[in-house]
């Protein structure tokens, strides 16, 4: 996983086994955490003796799988391939608060807005809650799906937890009692890969999928409000295949002025904006063509878009909204400050670890058994008809040969 984000004014970069934090405004010492050098799971722990039948989980590659930033920008959590769950505090200086271990590899993390709880969704479909107030406490199983959970988020009031899985389902549950389901948001035709609840719209939910669509929902009722085929908007198309582009990131600027949608292997970012004149619905705003396919995008506290691209010369760029378009800000002192520390780690990474795909294995392969059955049935009927015809011809000749004498 190659991803970027902001923890307050710290630019966060995760790739392979490392998390790198660089302050974008001040010349402070970068913070680097390498999961391959982190503490190992203690032997004979409860999880080791659980008999869950997944022995391969115990020998991971230490690669970072997901990270999340608390709403205040002072806390950060990451999880890796060896089932660590590490909690950090970044101000007044970076400090590791705790290292805990999860039962399965995690796919998504999310802090509550009260910042007292951290939700971790895993590949088996379960969602665990970990206390932030008691950072050494173990996780508590809160809910589960029958399929791999790919994304988890919370509403701004922490009333609902929203989860999305590989089986195209989006479930809205009450956080206080997750067994109480408020609604389902159904309509995607492939796995749901990204979720976003805009901070200033209490009942809006945005979802992206492997079917190449972005959908807007009223999450309390589960009603679909809008849907866009991203391949039809400005002719967006995957650079390496004819399949629908997979939505891999939905990011919202501060104040929810702009929504940026990134698709895997598409060298552009699609922007949406709130259309106040059309009952406050979203409308496609603009499209930002990029010289290379983006690996990840994020907004900073000032509303500028930071783009990490698969490029060797200038992988990290900033784009600022001016007028009706987004323009590259190559002379930004913030970019120069971050880029100087960032490049040191970027150049040491293997290209395959930077560009590895996240969703290719999630597509379901469909088999048309009915067509194959009908084809074989037709062949059998044709063979039977040939046998009848041949038998009839042979039978007629035999009867003629045995005509009785007078």
C-alpha positions as CSV (number, residue, x, y, z in Angstrom):
1,X,0.0,0.0,0.0
2,X,1.3,3.4,-1.0
3,X,-0.7,6.2,0.6
4,X,-0.4,9.8,1.8
5,X,-2.3,12.0,4.2
6,X,-2.1,14.8,6.7
7,X,-1.9,14.6,10.5
8,X,-2.4,18.2,11.4
9,X,0.4,20.0,9.4
10,X,2.5,16.8,9.2
11,X,2.6,15.2,5.7
12,X,2.3,11.5,6.1
13,X,3.7,9.0,3.6
14,X,3.3,5.2,3.9
15,X,4.9,2.7,1.6
16,X,6.3,-0.8,2.1
17,X,7.2,-1.1,5.8
18,X,7.7,2.6,6.6
19,X,5.7,5.5,7.8
20,X,7.4,8.8,7.2
21,X,6.1,12.1,8.7
22,X,7.5,15.5,7.5
23,X,6.3,18.8,8.8
24,X,5.0,21.0,6.0
25,X,5.4,24.4,7.7
26,X,8.5,24.1,9.9
27,X,12.0,22.7,9.6
28,X,11.5,20.0,12.1
29,X,13.1,16.6,12.2
30,X,11.2,14.0,10.1
31,X,9.7,11.1,12.0
32,X,10.2,7.6,10.6
33,X,8.7,4.4,11.9
34,X,9.8,1.1,10.3
35,X,7.5,-1.8,11.0
36,X,10.3,-4.3,10.2
37,X,12.2,-3.1,13.3
38,X,9.1,-2.9,15.6
39,X,8.5,-5.2,18.5
40,X,7.3,-8.7,17.7
41,X,4.2,-10.5,19.0
42,X,4.8,-12.1,22.3
43,X,4.8,-15.9,22.1
44,X,2.0,-18.0,23.7
45,X,-0.5,-15.1,23.5
46,X,-4.2,-15.7,23.4
47,X,-4.3,-15.2,19.6
48,X,-1.5,-17.6,19.1
49,X,-3.4,-20.3,20.9
50,X,-6.8,-19.5,19.3
51,X,-6.5,-22.2,16.7
52,X,-8.0,-20.1,14.0
53,X,-6.4,-22.2,11.3
54,X,-4.6,-19.3,9.6
55,X,-0.9,-20.0,10.3
56,X,0.3,-17.9,7.5
57,X,-0.9,-14.8,9.4
58,X,2.0,-15.3,11.9
59,X,4.7,-14.6,9.3
60,X,3.8,-11.4,7.6
61,X,6.0,-9.1,5.6
62,X,5.7,-6.1,7.9
63,X,4.2,-4.0,5.1
64,X,1.9,-1.2,6.2
65,X,-1.7,-2.1,5.2
66,X,-3.7,1.0,6.5
67,X,-3.4,4.1,8.6
68,X,-5.9,6.6,10.0
69,X,-5.6,10.1,11.5
70,X,-7.8,11.4,14.3
71,X,-10.1,14.4,13.5
72,X,-8.0,16.7,15.7
73,X,-4.8,15.8,13.8
74,X,-2.9,14.8,17.0
75,X,-3.3,11.0,16.8
76,X,-2.4,8.5,14.2
77,X,-2.8,4.7,14.0
78,X,-1.4,2.2,11.6
79,X,-1.6,-1.5,11.0
80,X,0.7,-3.8,9.2
81,X,1.0,-7.3,7.6
82,X,2.2,-8.8,10.9
83,X,-1.1,-7.8,12.6
84,X,0.4,-4.9,14.6
85,X,-1.8,-2.0,15.6
86,X,0.4,0.9,16.5
87,X,-0.9,4.2,18.1
88,X,1.1,7.4,17.9
89,X,0.7,11.0,19.2
90,X,2.3,13.6,17.0
91,X,2.2,16.8,19.1
92,X,4.1,18.3,20.8
93,X,6.5,15.6,19.4
94,X,6.1,12.2,17.8
95,X,5.7,9.4,20.4
96,X,4.5,5.8,20.1
97,X,1.8,5.3,22.6
98,X,1.2,1.6,22.3
99,X,1.6,-1.5,20.1
100,X,-1.3,-4.0,20.1
101,X,-2.0,-7.0,18.0
102,X,-5.2,-7.9,16.0
103,X,-6.7,-11.2,15.2
104,X,-6.6,-10.8,11.4
105,X,-4.9,-8.6,8.9
106,X,-6.8,-5.3,8.8
107,X,-8.1,-3.6,5.7
108,X,-9.3,-0.2,7.2
109,X,-9.0,1.9,10.3
110,X,-11.1,4.8,11.6
111,X,-11.0,7.0,14.7
112,X,-14.3,8.1,16.3
113,X,-14.9,11.9,16.3
114,X,-14.7,11.8,20.1
115,X,-11.2,10.2,19.7
116,X,-11.9,7.7,22.4
117,X,-12.3,4.7,20.1
118,X,-10.4,3.2,17.1
119,X,-12.3,0.9,14.7
120,X,-10.4,-1.8,12.8
121,X,-12.0,-3.8,10.0
122,X,-10.3,-7.0,8.9
123,X,-10.2,-9.4,6.0
124,X,-12.5,-11.9,7.6
125,X,-15.4,-9.4,7.8
126,X,-15.1,-8.4,11.5
127,X,-14.9,-5.0,13.0
128,X,-13.1,-4.5,16.3
129,X,-13.1,-1.6,18.6
130,X,-9.9,-0.5,20.4
131,X,-9.8,2.0,23.2
132,X,-7.7,5.1,22.7
133,X,-8.1,6.1,26.4
134,X,-6.8,2.8,27.5
135,X,-4.1,2.2,24.9
136,X,-3.0,-1.2,26.2
137,X,-6.5,-2.7,26.3
138,X,-7.3,-5.5,23.8
139,X,-9.9,-5.2,21.0
140,X,-13.6,-5.8,21.4
141,X,-15.6,-7.4,18.6
142,X,-18.4,-5.0,17.6
143,X,-19.8,-6.4,14.4
144,X,-19.2,-8.6,11.4
145,X,-20.0,-9.2,7.7
146,X,-20.1,-12.5,5.8
147,X,-17.6,-11.0,3.4
148,X,-14.3,-9.1,3.6
149,X,-14.9,-5.6,4.9
150,X,-13.0,-3.1,2.7
151,X,-13.9,0.2,4.3
152,X,-15.3,1.6,7.5
153,X,-16.3,5.1,8.5
154,X,-18.3,7.0,11.1
155,X,-20.9,9.8,10.9
156,X,-19.8,13.2,12.3
157,X,-22.0,12.6,15.5
158,X,-20.5,9.1,16.1
159,X,-24.1,7.8,15.9
160,X,-23.6,5.4,13.0
161,X,-20.8,3.2,11.8
162,X,-20.9,2.5,8.1
163,X,-19.1,-0.6,6.6
164,X,-18.7,-1.8,3.0
165,X,-17.7,-5.2,1.8
166,X,-16.6,-7.2,-1.2
167,X,-20.2,-8.4,-1.8
168,X,-21.4,-4.9,-2.9
169,X,-23.1,-4.2,0.4
170,X,-23.0,-1.0,2.5
171,X,-24.4,-1.4,6.0
172,X,-25.3,1.5,8.3
173,X,-25.4,0.4,11.9
174,X,-25.8,2.1,15.3
175,X,-22.4,2.5,16.9
176,X,-23.8,2.0,20.4
177,X,-25.5,-1.3,19.3
178,X,-24.0,-2.5,16.0
179,X,-26.5,-5.4,15.9
180,X,-29.2,-2.8,15.2
181,X,-29.0,-2.1,11.5
182,X,-30.4,1.3,10.4
183,X,-30.2,0.7,6.7
184,X,-28.5,-0.9,3.7
185,X,-27.3,1.1,0.7
186,X,-27.5,-1.3,-2.2
187,X,-26.9,-0.6,-5.8
188,X,-23.2,-1.3,-6.6
189,X,-22.4,-4.2,-8.9
190,X,-18.9,-4.8,-7.6
191,X,-17.0,-4.6,-4.3
192,X,-17.3,-1.2,-2.5
193,X,-13.7,0.1,-2.2
194,X,-14.1,3.6,-0.7
195,X,-16.5,5.5,1.7
196,X,-16.7,9.1,2.7
197,X,-19.1,11.1,4.9
198,X,-18.6,14.8,4.2
199,X,-18.2,16.7,7.5
200,X,-20.8,19.4,6.8
201,X,-23.5,17.1,5.4
202,X,-24.9,15.0,8.2
203,X,-26.8,12.5,6.1
204,X,-24.7,12.3,3.0
205,X,-22.6,9.2,2.2
206,X,-20.3,8.9,-0.9
207,X,-19.2,5.5,-2.1
208,X,-16.9,4.2,-4.8
209,X,-16.7,0.8,-6.3
210,X,-15.0,-1.6,-8.6
211,X,-17.9,-1.1,-11.0
212,X,-16.5,2.3,-11.8
213,X,-19.3,4.4,-10.3
214,X,-19.5,7.0,-7.6
215,X,-22.8,7.1,-5.7
216,X,-24.4,9.6,-3.3
217,X,-26.7,8.2,-0.5
218,X,-28.9,9.3,2.3
219,X,-27.4,6.9,4.8
220,X,-30.2,7.0,7.3
221,X,-32.8,5.8,4.8
222,X,-30.4,3.9,2.5
223,X,-31.9,5.9,-0.5
224,X,-29.7,6.5,-3.5
225,X,-29.6,10.2,-4.4
226,X,-27.2,10.3,-7.3
227,X,-24.9,8.1,-9.4
228,X,-22.1,8.8,-11.8
229,X,-20.3,6.5,-14.2
230,X,-16.8,7.8,-14.0
231,X,-15.8,6.3,-17.3
232,X,-18.3,8.5,-19.0
233,X,-17.1,11.7,-17.3
234,X,-14.5,13.2,-19.6
235,X,-13.8,9.8,-21.1
236,X,-12.0,8.4,-18.0
237,X,-10.5,5.0,-18.8
238,X,-8.1,2.6,-17.2
239,X,-4.6,2.9,-18.7
240,X,-3.9,-0.8,-18.8
241,X,-7.3,-2.5,-19.4
242,X,-10.7,-2.0,-20.8
243,X,-12.4,-2.7,-17.5
244,X,-14.3,-0.1,-15.4
245,X,-11.9,2.1,-13.4
246,X,-11.9,1.2,-9.7
247,X,-12.5,4.0,-7.3
248,X,-9.6,3.8,-4.8
249,X,-9.9,7.2,-3.0
250,X,-12.6,9.7,-2.2
251,X,-11.1,12.8,-0.5
252,X,-12.9,15.9,0.8
253,X,-11.3,19.3,1.3
254,X,-11.8,21.3,4.5
255,X,-15.3,22.6,4.6
256,X,-16.4,20.1,2.0
257,X,-15.9,22.6,-0.8
258,X,-14.4,20.0,-3.2
259,X,-14.5,16.3,-3.4
260,X,-11.7,14.6,-5.3
261,X,-12.1,11.1,-6.7
262,X,-9.1,9.0,-7.7
263,X,-9.4,5.8,-9.8
264,X,-6.8,3.1,-10.0
265,X,-4.5,3.4,-13.1
266,X,-6.3,6.5,-14.4
267,X,-4.0,9.5,-15.0
268,X,-6.5,12.1,-13.8
269,X,-8.5,13.2,-10.8
270,X,-12.2,14.0,-11.0
271,X,-13.6,16.8,-8.9
272,X,-17.1,17.3,-7.6
273,X,-18.7,20.3,-5.9
274,X,-21.9,21.0,-4.1
275,X,-24.5,22.5,-6.4
276,X,-26.5,24.9,-4.1
277,X,-29.0,25.7,-6.8
278,X,-29.9,22.0,-7.4
279,X,-31.2,21.1,-3.9
280,X,-27.6,21.0,-2.7
281,X,-26.7,17.9,-4.7
282,X,-23.2,17.2,-6.0
283,X,-22.2,18.0,-9.6
284,X,-19.1,17.2,-11.6
285,X,-16.9,20.3,-11.3
286,X,-13.6,19.7,-13.2
287,X,-11.1,17.1,-14.2
288,X,-7.4,17.4,-13.5
289,X,-5.2,15.6,-16.1
290,X,-1.9,14.3,-14.7
291,X,1.3,13.4,-16.4
292,X,1.4,10.0,-14.6
293,X,-1.1,7.8,-12.8
294,X,-1.6,8.9,-9.2
295,X,-0.8,6.5,-6.4
296,X,-2.7,8.5,-3.9
297,X,-4.2,12.0,-3.2
298,X,-5.0,14.0,-0.1
299,X,-6.1,17.5,0.8
300,X,-4.0,19.6,3.3
301,X,-5.6,21.9,6.0
302,X,-5.5,24.8,3.5
303,X,-7.5,22.9,0.9
304,X,-4.6,22.2,-1.5
305,X,-4.5,18.8,-3.2
306,X,-1.3,16.8,-2.8
307,X,-0.8,14.2,-5.4
308,X,1.7,11.3,-5.3
309,X,2.4,9.9,-8.7
310,X,4.2,7.0,-10.2
311,X,7.1,9.1,-11.5
312,X,10.8,9.2,-10.8
313,X,11.5,12.9,-11.5
314,X,8.7,14.7,-9.6
315,X,6.5,12.2,-7.8
316,X,5.0,14.6,-5.4
317,X,3.0,17.7,-6.5
318,X,0.6,20.3,-5.1
319,X,-2.4,21.6,-7.0
320,X,-4.3,24.8,-5.9
321,X,-7.8,25.8,-6.9
322,X,-7.8,29.1,-8.7
323,X,-10.9,30.4,-10.4
324,X,-12.6,27.3,-12.0
325,X,-9.5,25.1,-12.4
326,X,-6.7,23.4,-10.5
327,X,-3.2,24.6,-11.1
328,X,0.1,23.1,-10.2
329,X,2.0,25.0,-7.5
330,X,5.6,24.0,-8.3
331,X,7.2,26.9,-6.3
332,X,5.5,26.1,-3.0
333,X,7.9,26.3,-0.1
334,X,5.8,23.6,1.7
335,X,6.4,21.3,-1.2
336,X,10.1,22.0,-1.3
337,X,10.4,21.4,2.4
338,X,8.5,18.1,2.3
339,X,10.1,16.9,-1.0
340,X,13.6,17.2,0.4
341,X,13.0,14.7,3.2
342,X,10.5,12.6,1.2
343,X,12.8,11.8,-1.7
344,X,15.4,10.1,0.5
345,X,12.9,7.4,1.3
346,X,11.2,7.3,-2.1
347,X,14.4,6.5,-3.9
348,X,15.2,3.6,-1.7
349,X,11.8,1.9,-2.4
350,X,11.5,-0.9,-5.0
351,X,9.2,0.2,-7.9
352,X,7.0,-2.9,-7.5
353,X,6.2,-2.0,-3.9
354,X,5.2,1.5,-4.9
355,X,2.9,0.5,-7.8
356,X,1.3,-2.7,-6.5
357,X,-2.4,-2.9,-7.1
358,X,-4.9,-3.2,-4.2
359,X,-8.1,-4.3,-5.9
360,X,-7.3,-6.6,-8.8
361,X,-7.9,-9.8,-6.8
362,X,-11.3,-8.6,-5.5
363,X,-13.1,-8.8,-8.8
364,X,-15.5,-11.7,-8.9
365,X,-15.2,-14.1,-11.9
366,X,-18.6,-15.0,-13.3
367,X,-19.3,-18.4,-15.0
368,X,-22.1,-18.7,-17.5
369,X,-23.1,-22.3,-16.7
370,X,-26.4,-22.1,-18.5
371,X,-24.8,-21.3,-21.8
372,X,-22.4,-24.2,-21.5
373,X,-25.3,-26.5,-20.5
374,X,-27.3,-25.4,-23.5
375,X,-24.4,-25.9,-25.9
376,X,-23.8,-29.5,-24.6
377,X,-27.5,-30.3,-24.7
378,X,-27.7,-29.1,-28.4
379,X,-24.7,-31.3,-29.2
380,X,-26.4,-34.3,-27.6
381,X,-29.6,-33.7,-29.5
382,X,-27.7,-33.4,-32.8
383,X,-25.9,-36.7,-32.1
384,X,-29.1,-38.5,-31.2
385,X,-30.8,-37.2,-34.4
386,X,-27.8,-38.5,-36.4
387,X,-28.1,-41.9,-34.8
388,X,-31.9,-42.1,-35.5
389,X,-31.4,-41.1,-39.1
390,X,-28.7,-43.7,-39.6
391,X,-30.7,-46.4,-37.8
392,X,-33.8,-45.6,-40.0
393,X,-31.7,-45.9,-43.1
394,X,-30.2,-49.2,-42.1
395,X,-33.5,-50.6,-40.9
396,X,-35.3,-49.8,-44.2
397,X,-32.7,-51.6,-46.3
398,X,-32.9,-54.7,-44.1
399,X,-36.7,-55.0,-44.4
400,X,-36.4,-54.7,-48.2
401,X,-33.9,-57.5,-48.3
402,X,-36.2,-59.9,-46.3
403,X,-39.2,-59.6,-48.5
404,X,-41.0,-63.1,-48.5
405,X,-41.0,-65.3,-51.6
406,X,-44.3,-66.1,-53.5
